[in-house]
Amino acid sequence: MLHEKEFFIRKAIGWCVREISKASPDEAFEFLMKIKDRASGLTLREGAKRLPLQQREMTTVP
């Protein structure tokens, strides 16, 4: 559902990744890097919220 246009779907994907990042930040980061080119900015921002700053910056779309 990465290409979904619905706002809350995009946000929900990010929420799920953010929850995973609490227990497994490295796995969440790896996943975000894999989907970086296909996911919306909203998904990436939400998913990276709890990652360290350096990783968070790497996941953002320019």
PQR file of N, CA, C, O and H, with PARSE charges and radii, in Angstrom:
ATOM      1  N   MET A   1       0.812  -1.203   0.000 -0.4000 1.5000
ATOM      2  CA  MET A   1       0.000   0.000   0.000 -0.0000 2.0000
ATOM      3  C   MET A   1       0.858   1.271   0.000  0.5500 1.7000
ATOM      4  O   MET A   1       0.354   2.352   0.304 -0.5500 1.4000
ATOM      5  N   LEU A   2       2.114   1.155  -0.329 -0.4000 1.5000
ATOM      6  CA  LEU A   2       3.006   2.311  -0.290 -0.0000 2.0000
ATOM      7  C   LEU A   2       2.591   3.414  -1.258  0.5500 1.7000
ATOM      8  O   LEU A   2       2.885   4.585  -1.018 -0.5500 1.4000
ATOM      9  H   LEU A   2       2.524   0.276  -0.575  0.4000 1.0000
ATOM     10  N   HIS A   3       1.920   3.064  -2.333 -0.4000 1.5000
ATOM     11  CA  HIS A   3       1.528   4.071  -3.313 -0.0000 2.0000
ATOM     12  C   HIS A   3       0.116   4.604  -3.068  0.5500 1.7000
ATOM     13  O   HIS A   3      -0.410   5.372  -3.874 -0.5500 1.4000
ATOM     14  H   HIS A   3       1.681   2.113  -2.528  0.4000 1.0000
ATOM     15  N   GLU A   4      -0.482   4.205  -1.978 -0.4000 1.5000
ATOM     16  CA  GLU A   4      -1.826   4.679  -1.624 -0.0000 2.0000
ATOM     17  C   GLU A   4      -1.823   6.191  -1.472  0.5500 1.7000
ATOM     18  O   GLU A   4      -0.880   6.756  -0.917 -0.5500 1.4000
ATOM     19  H   GLU A   4      -0.055   3.582  -1.323  0.4000 1.0000
ATOM     20  N   LYS A   5      -2.856   6.845  -1.954 -0.4000 1.5000
ATOM     21  CA  LYS A   5      -2.958   8.306  -1.877 -0.0000 2.0000
ATOM     22  C   LYS A   5      -3.693   8.787  -0.624  0.5500 1.7000
ATOM     23  O   LYS A   5      -3.594   9.961  -0.264 -0.5500 1.4000
ATOM     24  H   LYS A   5      -3.621   6.385  -2.405  0.4000 1.0000
ATOM     25  N   GLU A   6      -4.415   7.908   0.031 -0.4000 1.5000
ATOM     26  CA  GLU A   6      -5.193   8.273   1.221 -0.0000 2.0000
ATOM     27  C   GLU A   6      -4.261   8.678   2.367  0.5500 1.7000
ATOM     28  O   GLU A   6      -3.366   7.926   2.751 -0.5500 1.4000
ATOM     29  H   GLU A   6      -4.495   6.955  -0.261  0.4000 1.0000
ATOM     30  N   PHE A   7      -4.486   9.872   2.901 -0.4000 1.5000
ATOM     31  CA  PHE A   7      -3.653  10.439   3.956 -0.0000 2.0000
ATOM     32  C   PHE A   7      -3.487   9.493   5.141  0.5500 1.7000
ATOM     33  O   PHE A   7      -2.366   9.244   5.585 -0.5500 1.4000
ATOM     34  H   PHE A   7      -5.213  10.483   2.589  0.4000 1.0000
ATOM     35  N   PHE A   8      -4.594   8.968   5.652 -0.4000 1.5000
ATOM     36  CA  PHE A   8      -4.518   8.164   6.867 -0.0000 2.0000
ATOM     37  C   PHE A   8      -3.871   6.794   6.630  0.5500 1.7000
ATOM     38  O   PHE A   8      -3.331   6.204   7.567 -0.5500 1.4000
ATOM     39  H   PHE A   8      -5.505   9.171   5.292  0.4000 1.0000
ATOM     40  N   ILE A   9      -3.915   6.286   5.414 -0.4000 1.5000
ATOM     41  CA  ILE A   9      -3.196   5.044   5.102 -0.0000 2.0000
ATOM     42  C   ILE A   9      -1.695   5.320   5.160  0.5500 1.7000
ATOM     43  O   ILE A   9      -0.936   4.552   5.752 -0.5500 1.4000
ATOM     44  H   ILE A   9      -4.354   6.764   4.654  0.4000 1.0000
ATOM     45  N   ARG A  10      -1.277   6.420   4.541 -0.4000 1.5000
ATOM     46  CA  ARG A  10       0.138   6.792   4.565 -0.0000 2.0000
ATOM     47  C   ARG A  10       0.629   6.994   5.996  0.5500 1.7000
ATOM     48  O   ARG A  10       1.712   6.545   6.371 -0.5500 1.4000
ATOM     49  H   ARG A  10      -1.893   7.043   4.060  0.4000 1.0000
ATOM     50  N   LYS A  11      -0.192   7.679   6.779 -0.4000 1.5000
ATOM     51  CA  LYS A  11       0.170   7.958   8.172 -0.0000 2.0000
ATOM     52  C   LYS A  11       0.222   6.655   8.980  0.5500 1.7000
ATOM     53  O   LYS A  11       1.121   6.469   9.801 -0.5500 1.4000
ATOM     54  H   LYS A  11      -1.072   8.044   6.475  0.4000 1.0000
ATOM     55  N   ALA A  12      -0.734   5.762   8.748 -0.4000 1.5000
ATOM     56  CA  ALA A  12      -0.790   4.498   9.488 -0.0000 2.0000
ATOM     57  C   ALA A  12       0.432   3.624   9.208  0.5500 1.7000
ATOM     58  O   ALA A  12       0.941   2.969  10.118 -0.5500 1.4000
ATOM     59  H   ALA A  12      -1.463   5.914   8.081  0.4000 1.0000
ATOM     60  N   ILE A  13       0.900   3.606   7.978 -0.4000 1.5000
ATOM     61  CA  ILE A  13       2.108   2.843   7.659 -0.0000 2.0000
ATOM     62  C   ILE A  13       3.273   3.390   8.482  0.5500 1.7000
ATOM     63  O   ILE A  13       4.052   2.628   9.055 -0.5500 1.4000
ATOM     64  H   ILE A  13       0.486   4.137   7.239  0.4000 1.0000
ATOM     65  N   GLY A  14       3.384   4.712   8.531 -0.4000 1.5000
ATOM     66  CA  GLY A  14       4.432   5.343   9.329 -0.0000 2.0000
ATOM     67  C   GLY A  14       4.292   5.034  10.808  0.5500 1.7000
ATOM     68  O   GLY A  14       5.289   4.795  11.489 -0.5500 1.4000
ATOM     69  H   GLY A  14       2.751   5.331   8.065  0.4000 1.0000
ATOM     70  N   TRP A  15       3.060   5.036  11.313 -0.4000 1.5000
ATOM     71  CA  TRP A  15       2.827   4.723  12.727 -0.0000 2.0000
ATOM     72  C   TRP A  15       3.320   3.316  13.046  0.5500 1.7000
ATOM     73  O   TRP A  15       3.955   3.091  14.076 -0.5500 1.4000
ATOM     74  H   TRP A  15       2.251   5.230  10.759  0.4000 1.0000
ATOM     75  N   CYS A  16       3.023   2.377  12.157 -0.4000 1.5000
ATOM     76  CA  CYS A  16       3.455   0.988  12.386 -0.0000 2.0000
ATOM     77  C   CYS A  16       4.973   0.892  12.452  0.5500 1.7000
ATOM     78  O   CYS A  16       5.526   0.228  13.329 -0.5500 1.4000
ATOM     79  H   CYS A  16       2.507   2.560  11.321  0.4000 1.0000
ATOM     80  N   VAL A  17       5.643   1.562  11.516 -0.4000 1.5000
ATOM     81  CA  VAL A  17       7.107   1.533  11.520 -0.0000 2.0000
ATOM     82  C   VAL A  17       7.643   2.201  12.780  0.5500 1.7000
ATOM     83  O   VAL A  17       8.613   1.727  13.372 -0.5500 1.4000
ATOM     84  H   VAL A  17       5.194   2.101  10.804  0.4000 1.0000
ATOM     85  N   ARG A  18       7.017   3.294  13.191 -0.4000 1.5000
ATOM     86  CA  ARG A  18       7.450   3.988  14.410 -0.0000 2.0000
ATOM     87  C   ARG A  18       7.318   3.086  15.628  0.5500 1.7000
ATOM     88  O   ARG A  18       8.200   3.084  16.487 -0.5500 1.4000
ATOM     89  H   ARG A  18       6.229   3.679  12.710  0.4000 1.0000
ATOM     90  N   GLU A  19       6.251   2.330  15.721 -0.4000 1.5000
ATOM     91  CA  GLU A  19       6.085   1.411  16.846 -0.0000 2.0000
ATOM     92  C   GLU A  19       7.158   0.327  16.827  0.5500 1.7000
ATOM     93  O   GLU A  19       7.685  -0.040  17.877 -0.5500 1.4000
ATOM     94  H   GLU A  19       5.534   2.332  15.023  0.4000 1.0000
ATOM     95  N   ILE A  20       7.480  -0.181  15.655 -0.4000 1.5000
ATOM     96  CA  ILE A  20       8.539  -1.185  15.531 -0.0000 2.0000
ATOM     97  C   ILE A  20       9.878  -0.592  15.956  0.5500 1.7000
ATOM     98  O   ILE A  20      10.703  -1.275  16.564 -0.5500 1.4000
ATOM     99  H   ILE A  20       7.051   0.117  14.802  0.4000 1.0000
ATOM    100  N   SER A  21      10.088   0.684  15.631 -0.4000 1.5000
ATOM    101  CA  SER A  21      11.374   1.318  15.942 -0.0000 2.0000
ATOM    102  C   SER A  21      11.636   1.427  17.441  0.5500 1.7000
ATOM    103  O   SER A  21      12.787   1.571  17.855 -0.5500 1.4000
ATOM    104  H   SER A  21       9.418   1.238  15.138  0.4000 1.0000
ATOM    105  N   LYS A  22      10.596   1.360  18.253 -0.4000 1.5000
ATOM    106  CA  LYS A  22      10.789   1.412  19.708 -0.0000 2.0000
ATOM    107  C   LYS A  22      11.560   0.187  20.197  0.5500 1.7000
ATOM    108  O   LYS A  22      12.408   0.297  21.083 -0.5500 1.4000
ATOM    109  H   LYS A  22       9.662   1.243  17.917  0.4000 1.0000
ATOM    110  N   ALA A  23      11.269  -0.967  19.625 -0.4000 1.5000
ATOM    111  CA  ALA A  23      11.925  -2.205  20.048 -0.0000 2.0000
ATOM    112  C   ALA A  23      13.106  -2.577  19.152  0.5500 1.7000
ATOM    113  O   ALA A  23      14.080  -3.173  19.611 -0.5500 1.4000
ATOM    114  H   ALA A  23      10.580  -1.057  18.906  0.4000 1.0000
ATOM    115  N   SER A  24      13.009  -2.222  17.876 -0.4000 1.5000
ATOM    116  CA  SER A  24      14.045  -2.615  16.904 -0.0000 2.0000
ATOM    117  C   SER A  24      14.364  -1.444  15.974  0.5500 1.7000
ATOM    118  O   SER A  24      13.989  -1.465  14.801 -0.5500 1.4000
ATOM    119  H   SER A  24      12.218  -1.737  17.503  0.4000 1.0000
ATOM    120  N   PRO A  25      15.047  -0.433  16.486 -0.5600 1.5000
ATOM    121  CA  PRO A  25      15.304   0.750  15.650  0.2800 2.0000
ATOM    122  C   PRO A  25      16.120   0.448  14.391  0.5500 1.7000
ATOM    123  O   PRO A  25      15.889   1.063  13.351 -0.5500 1.4000
ATOM    124  N   ASP A  26      17.056  -0.474  14.466 -0.4000 1.5000
ATOM    125  CA  ASP A  26      17.863  -0.786  13.284 -0.0000 2.0000
ATOM    126  C   ASP A  26      17.022  -1.438  12.183  0.5500 1.7000
ATOM    127  O   ASP A  26      17.201  -1.145  11.000 -0.5500 1.4000
ATOM    128  H   ASP A  26      17.244  -0.974  15.311  0.4000 1.0000
ATOM    129  N   GLU A  27      16.121  -2.306  12.574 -0.4000 1.5000
ATOM    130  CA  GLU A  27      15.238  -2.949  11.593 -0.0000 2.0000
ATOM    131  C   GLU A  27      14.295  -1.929  10.970  0.5500 1.7000
ATOM    132  O   GLU A  27      14.051  -1.968   9.764 -0.5500 1.4000
ATOM    133  H   GLU A  27      15.975  -2.544  13.534  0.4000 1.0000
ATOM    134  N   ALA A  28      13.768  -1.026  11.771 -0.4000 1.5000
ATOM    135  CA  ALA A  28      12.884   0.012  11.253 -0.0000 2.0000
ATOM    136  C   ALA A  28      13.639   0.909  10.279  0.5500 1.7000
ATOM    137  O   ALA A  28      13.110   1.265   9.225 -0.5500 1.4000
ATOM    138  H   ALA A  28      13.966  -0.994  12.750  0.4000 1.0000
ATOM    139  N   PHE A  29      14.861   1.273  10.622 -0.4000 1.5000
ATOM    140  CA  PHE A  29      15.673   2.111   9.749 -0.0000 2.0000
ATOM    141  C   PHE A  29      15.938   1.404   8.423  0.5500 1.7000
ATOM    142  O   PHE A  29      15.795   2.005   7.359 -0.5500 1.4000
ATOM    143  H   PHE A  29      15.291   0.984  11.477  0.4000 1.0000
ATOM    144  N   GLU A  30      16.320   0.142   8.483 -0.4000 1.5000
ATOM    145  CA  GLU A  30      16.578  -0.620   7.257 -0.0000 2.0000
ATOM    146  C   GLU A  30      15.328  -0.675   6.376  0.5500 1.7000
ATOM    147  O   GLU A  30      15.412  -0.521   5.158 -0.5500 1.4000
ATOM    148  H   GLU A  30      16.436  -0.347   9.348  0.4000 1.0000
ATOM    149  N   PHE A  31      14.178  -0.896   6.997 -0.4000 1.5000
ATOM    150  CA  PHE A  31      12.935  -0.942   6.234 -0.0000 2.0000
ATOM    151  C   PHE A  31      12.653   0.410   5.575  0.5500 1.7000
ATOM    152  O   PHE A  31      12.299   0.462   4.397 -0.5500 1.4000
ATOM    153  H   PHE A  31      14.110  -1.022   7.987  0.4000 1.0000
ATOM    154  N   LEU A  32      12.806   1.486   6.318 -0.4000 1.5000
ATOM    155  CA  LEU A  32      12.564   2.818   5.757 -0.0000 2.0000
ATOM    156  C   LEU A  32      13.507   3.111   4.598  0.5500 1.7000
ATOM    157  O   LEU A  32      13.104   3.729   3.612 -0.5500 1.4000
ATOM    158  H   LEU A  32      13.094   1.444   7.275  0.4000 1.0000
ATOM    159  N   MET A  33      14.741   2.680   4.705 -0.4000 1.5000
ATOM    160  CA  MET A  33      15.687   2.900   3.608 -0.0000 2.0000
ATOM    161  C   MET A  33      15.289   2.090   2.369  0.5500 1.7000
ATOM    162  O   MET A  33      15.488   2.544   1.242 -0.5500 1.4000
ATOM    163  H   MET A  33      15.069   2.178   5.505  0.4000 1.0000
ATOM    164  N   LYS A  34      14.734   0.902   2.573 -0.4000 1.5000
ATOM    165  CA  LYS A  34      14.289   0.084   1.445 -0.0000 2.0000
ATOM    166  C   LYS A  34      13.107   0.706   0.712  0.5500 1.7000
ATOM    167  O   LYS A  34      13.007   0.605  -0.511 -0.5500 1.4000
ATOM    168  H   LYS A  34      14.573   0.533   3.489  0.4000 1.0000
ATOM    169  N   ILE A  35      12.205   1.352   1.463 -0.4000 1.5000
ATOM    170  CA  ILE A  35      10.997   1.897   0.841 -0.0000 2.0000
ATOM    171  C   ILE A  35      11.110   3.388   0.534  0.5500 1.7000
ATOM    172  O   ILE A  35      10.157   3.995   0.046 -0.5500 1.4000
ATOM    173  H   ILE A  35      12.286   1.433   2.457  0.4000 1.0000
ATOM    174  N   LYS A  36      12.248   3.969   0.814 -0.4000 1.5000
ATOM    175  CA  LYS A  36      12.434   5.421   0.692 -0.0000 2.0000
ATOM    176  C   LYS A  36      12.004   5.970  -0.666  0.5500 1.7000
ATOM    177  O   LYS A  36      11.389   7.034  -0.728 -0.5500 1.4000
ATOM    178  H   LYS A  36      13.022   3.476   1.210  0.4000 1.0000
ATOM    179  N   ASP A  37      12.312   5.272  -1.739 -0.4000 1.5000
ATOM    180  CA  ASP A  37      12.002   5.762  -3.074 -0.0000 2.0000
ATOM    181  C   ASP A  37      10.545   5.546  -3.473  0.5500 1.7000
ATOM    182  O   ASP A  37      10.085   6.110  -4.466 -0.5500 1.4000
ATOM    183  H   ASP A  37      12.811   4.407  -1.688  0.4000 1.0000
ATOM    184  N   ARG A  38       9.818   4.736  -2.708 -0.4000 1.5000
ATOM    185  CA  ARG A  38       8.433   4.415  -3.071 -0.0000 2.0000
ATOM    186  C   ARG A  38       7.406   4.974  -2.104  0.5500 1.7000
ATOM    187  O   ARG A  38       6.236   5.113  -2.463 -0.5500 1.4000
ATOM    188  H   ARG A  38      10.191   4.278  -1.901  0.4000 1.0000
ATOM    189  N   ALA A  39       7.815   5.298  -0.889 -0.4000 1.5000
ATOM    190  CA  ALA A  39       6.879   5.743   0.152 -0.0000 2.0000
ATOM    191  C   ALA A  39       6.720   7.261   0.127  0.5500 1.7000
ATOM    192  O   ALA A  39       7.578   7.986  -0.376 -0.5500 1.4000
ATOM    193  H   ALA A  39       8.765   5.186  -0.597  0.4000 1.0000
ATOM    194  N   SER A  40       5.615   7.715   0.676 -0.4000 1.5000
ATOM    195  CA  SER A  40       5.380   9.158   0.760 -0.0000 2.0000
ATOM    196  C   SER A  40       6.255   9.769   1.856  0.5500 1.7000
ATOM    197  O   SER A  40       6.729   9.074   2.755 -0.5500 1.4000
ATOM    198  H   SER A  40       4.918   7.126   1.085  0.4000 1.0000
ATOM    199  N   GLY A  41       6.453  11.062   1.760 -0.4000 1.5000
ATOM    200  CA  GLY A  41       7.204  11.780   2.784 -0.0000 2.0000
ATOM    201  C   GLY A  41       6.559  11.636   4.152  0.5500 1.7000
ATOM    202  O   GLY A  41       7.256  11.520   5.160 -0.5500 1.4000
ATOM    203  H   GLY A  41       6.068  11.627   1.030  0.4000 1.0000
ATOM    204  N   LEU A  42       5.235  11.642   4.191 -0.4000 1.5000
ATOM    205  CA  LEU A  42       4.515  11.481   5.448 -0.0000 2.0000
ATOM    206  C   LEU A  42       4.845  10.136   6.095  0.5500 1.7000
ATOM    207  O   LEU A  42       5.118  10.074   7.294 -0.5500 1.4000
ATOM    208  H   LEU A  42       4.670  11.736   3.372  0.4000 1.0000
ATOM    209  N   THR A  43       4.821   9.077   5.316 -0.4000 1.5000
ATOM    210  CA  THR A  43       5.141   7.749   5.831 -0.0000 2.0000
ATOM    211  C   THR A  43       6.549   7.716   6.397  0.5500 1.7000
ATOM    212  O   THR A  43       6.778   7.179   7.481 -0.5500 1.4000
ATOM    213  H   THR A  43       4.599   9.127   4.343  0.4000 1.0000
ATOM    214  N   LEU A  44       7.485   8.287   5.667 -0.4000 1.5000
ATOM    215  CA  LEU A  44       8.878   8.284   6.109 -0.0000 2.0000
ATOM    216  C   LEU A  44       9.071   9.117   7.374  0.5500 1.7000
ATOM    217  O   LEU A  44       9.775   8.697   8.292 -0.5500 1.4000
ATOM    218  H   LEU A  44       7.299   8.723   4.787  0.4000 1.0000
ATOM    219  N   ARG A  45       8.449  10.294   7.425 -0.4000 1.5000
ATOM    220  CA  ARG A  45       8.581  11.149   8.617 -0.0000 2.0000
ATOM    221  C   ARG A  45       7.987  10.480   9.849  0.5500 1.7000
ATOM    222  O   ARG A  45       8.604  10.473  10.914 -0.5500 1.4000
ATOM    223  H   ARG A  45       7.877  10.635   6.679  0.4000 1.0000
ATOM    224  N   GLU A  46       6.799   9.921   9.706 -0.4000 1.5000
ATOM    225  CA  GLU A  46       6.156   9.257  10.846 -0.0000 2.0000
ATOM    226  C   GLU A  46       6.976   8.049  11.307  0.5500 1.7000
ATOM    227  O   GLU A  46       7.165   7.839  12.505 -0.5500 1.4000
ATOM    228  H   GLU A  46       6.298   9.926   8.841  0.4000 1.0000
ATOM    229  N   GLY A  47       7.455   7.268  10.357 -0.4000 1.5000
ATOM    230  CA  GLY A  47       8.214   6.071  10.697 -0.0000 2.0000
ATOM    231  C   GLY A  47       9.536   6.369  11.370  0.5500 1.7000
ATOM    232  O   GLY A  47      10.019   5.571  12.175 -0.5500 1.4000
ATOM    233  H   GLY A  47       7.301   7.439   9.383  0.4000 1.0000
ATOM    234  N   ALA A  48      10.129   7.512  11.049 -0.4000 1.5000
ATOM    235  CA  ALA A  48      11.459   7.852  11.559 -0.0000 2.0000
ATOM    236  C   ALA A  48      11.438   8.687  12.830  0.5500 1.7000
ATOM    237  O   ALA A  48      12.502   9.010  13.359 -0.5500 1.4000
ATOM    238  H   ALA A  48       9.737   8.159  10.396  0.4000 1.0000
ATOM    239  N   LYS A  49      10.280   9.041  13.331 -0.4000 1.5000
ATOM    240  CA  LYS A  49      10.183   9.957  14.475 -0.0000 2.0000
ATOM    241  C   LYS A  49      11.005   9.538  15.688  0.5500 1.7000
ATOM    242  O   LYS A  49      11.552  10.405  16.369 -0.5500 1.4000
ATOM    243  H   LYS A  49       9.416   8.778  12.902  0.4000 1.0000
ATOM    244  N   ARG A  50      11.111   8.274  15.979 -0.4000 1.5000
ATOM    245  CA  ARG A  50      11.811   7.811  17.180 -0.0000 2.0000
ATOM    246  C   ARG A  50      13.228   7.318  16.890  0.5500 1.7000
ATOM    247  O   ARG A  50      13.899   6.800  17.783 -0.5500 1.4000
ATOM    248  H   ARG A  50      10.667   7.569  15.426  0.4000 1.0000
ATOM    249  N   LEU A  51      13.678   7.475  15.669 -0.4000 1.5000
ATOM    250  CA  LEU A  51      15.043   7.067  15.325 -0.0000 2.0000
ATOM    251  C   LEU A  51      16.023   8.170  15.735  0.5500 1.7000
ATOM    252  O   LEU A  51      15.627   9.325  15.891 -0.5500 1.4000
ATOM    253  H   LEU A  51      13.133   7.896  14.943  0.4000 1.0000
ATOM    254  N   PRO A  52      17.287   7.819  15.908 -0.5600 1.5000
ATOM    255  CA  PRO A  52      18.299   8.846  16.188  0.2800 2.0000
ATOM    256  C   PRO A  52      18.340   9.863  15.038  0.5500 1.7000
ATOM    257  O   PRO A  52      18.021   9.530  13.897 -0.5500 1.4000
ATOM    258  N   LEU A  53      18.727  11.079  15.345 -0.4000 1.5000
ATOM    259  CA  LEU A  53      18.709  12.178  14.382 -0.0000 2.0000
ATOM    260  C   LEU A  53      19.419  11.832  13.081  0.5500 1.7000
ATOM    261  O   LEU A  53      18.895  12.109  12.002 -0.5500 1.4000
ATOM    262  H   LEU A  53      18.986  11.350  16.272  0.4000 1.0000
ATOM    263  N   GLN A  54      20.592  11.236  13.162 -0.4000 1.5000
ATOM    264  CA  GLN A  54      21.347  10.913  11.952 -0.0000 2.0000
ATOM    265  C   GLN A  54      20.560   9.965  11.041  0.5500 1.7000
ATOM    266  O   GLN A  54      20.519  10.168   9.828 -0.5500 1.4000
ATOM    267  H   GLN A  54      21.018  11.011  14.039  0.4000 1.0000
ATOM    268  N   GLN A  55      19.943   8.944  11.610 -0.4000 1.5000
ATOM    269  CA  GLN A  55      19.143   8.011  10.819 -0.0000 2.0000
ATOM    270  C   GLN A  55      17.892   8.699  10.286  0.5500 1.7000
ATOM    271  O   GLN A  55      17.494   8.474   9.144 -0.5500 1.4000
ATOM    272  H   GLN A  55      19.976   8.779  12.596  0.4000 1.0000
ATOM    273  N   ARG A  56      17.282   9.527  11.105 -0.4000 1.5000
ATOM    274  CA  ARG A  56      16.080  10.260  10.695 -0.0000 2.0000
ATOM    275  C   ARG A  56      16.384  11.115   9.466  0.5500 1.7000
ATOM    276  O   ARG A  56      15.601  11.144   8.516 -0.5500 1.4000
ATOM    277  H   ARG A  56      17.605   9.710  12.033  0.4000 1.0000
ATOM    278  N   GLU A  57      17.514  11.807   9.487 -0.4000 1.5000
ATOM    279  CA  GLU A  57      17.891  12.660   8.368 -0.0000 2.0000
ATOM    280  C   GLU A  57      18.144  11.853   7.097  0.5500 1.7000
ATOM    281  O   GLU A  57      17.883  12.338   5.996 -0.5500 1.4000
ATOM    282  H   GLU A  57      18.149  11.784  10.259  0.4000 1.0000
ATOM    283  N   MET A  58      18.644  10.642   7.235 -0.4000 1.5000
ATOM    284  CA  MET A  58      18.927   9.804   6.071 -0.0000 2.0000
ATOM    285  C   MET A  58      17.651   9.291   5.412  0.5500 1.7000
ATOM    286  O   MET A  58      17.665   8.966   4.225 -0.5500 1.4000
ATOM    287  H   MET A  58      18.856  10.248   8.129  0.4000 1.0000
ATOM    288  N   THR A  59      16.555   9.213   6.150 -0.4000 1.5000
ATOM    289  CA  THR A  59      15.321   8.682   5.593 -0.0000 2.0000
ATOM    290  C   THR A  59      14.476   9.745   4.907  0.5500 1.7000
ATOM    291  O   THR A  59      13.544   9.410   4.175 -0.5500 1.4000
ATOM    292  H   THR A  59      16.543   9.477   7.114  0.4000 1.0000
ATOM    293  N   THR A  60      14.777  11.006   5.126 -0.4000 1.5000
ATOM    294  CA  THR A  60      13.940  12.054   4.552 -0.0000 2.0000
ATOM    295  C   THR A  60      14.189  12.195   3.064  0.5500 1.7000
ATOM    296  O   THR A  60      15.300  11.991   2.575 -0.5500 1.4000
ATOM    297  H   THR A  60      15.534  11.279   5.720  0.4000 1.0000
ATOM    298  N   VAL A  61      13.127  12.548   2.356 -0.4000 1.5000
ATOM    299  CA  VAL A  61      13.199  12.769   0.911 -0.0000 2.0000
ATOM    300  C   VAL A  61      13.597  14.209   0.676  0.5500 1.7000
ATOM    301  O   VAL A  61      13.009  15.115   1.266 -0.5500 1.4000
ATOM    302  H   VAL A  61      12.224  12.713   2.753  0.4000 1.0000
ATOM    303  N   PRO A  62      14.598  14.441  -0.186 -0.5600 1.5000
ATOM    304  CA  PRO A  62      15.042  15.826  -0.420  0.2800 2.0000
ATOM    305  C   PRO A  62      13.985  16.687  -1.069  0.5500 1.7000
ATOM    306  O   PRO A  62      14.221  17.868  -1.323 -0.5500 1.4000
TER
END
